Amino acid sequence: MTTILFSICNSGILLVWGILLFLPRWKGAELLIQFPWIPFVLSFFYLYFIVLSGGLNDSDFTTLTGIQKAFQNASLESTAAGWLHYLAFDFWVGTWIIRHSRKHKISHIKIFLPLLATFLLGPVGILFYTILYWSNRIITKAN
């Protein structure tokens, strides 16, 4: 069951990211962008996997060695939960980038690379978007 639920979540995220990247003005995309539905749904599966894995009681997230040990001893369920954690937050950040860029009148074509980087590399997308945003502000003020 873990593998099936994980596959559904992992495949589903590809679809919704595709919508964000290629159909951001579609009515269905607007629903995804305006409220964190995808992270909301993923959070249920995340919680399910955490409960199945026995929780995080033995995990030490205060040291790098403790985190390494948690990864080395991970079950399928705790690994799935960890991946869903990334998927949920990266998607939320992607929708935030879209909302923020619209508020500041930055075209979707300009945020395509930051969105793609957010999907693939999480924090790198935030870095790219932040550089784009501040560059855009500087250029706009200079004109």
Secondary structure as GFF3:
##gff-version 3
##sequence-region A 1 143
A	DSSP	alpha_helix	2	22	.	.	.	ID=ss1
A	DSSP	alpha_helix	27	34	.	.	.	ID=ss2
A	DSSP	alpha_helix	37	53	.	.	.	ID=ss3
A	DSSP	alpha_helix	64	72	.	.	.	ID=ss4
A	DSSP	alpha_helix	76	103	.	.	.	ID=ss5
A	DSSP	alpha_helix	108	121	.	.	.	ID=ss6
A	DSSP	alpha_helix	123	142	.	.	.	ID=ss7
###
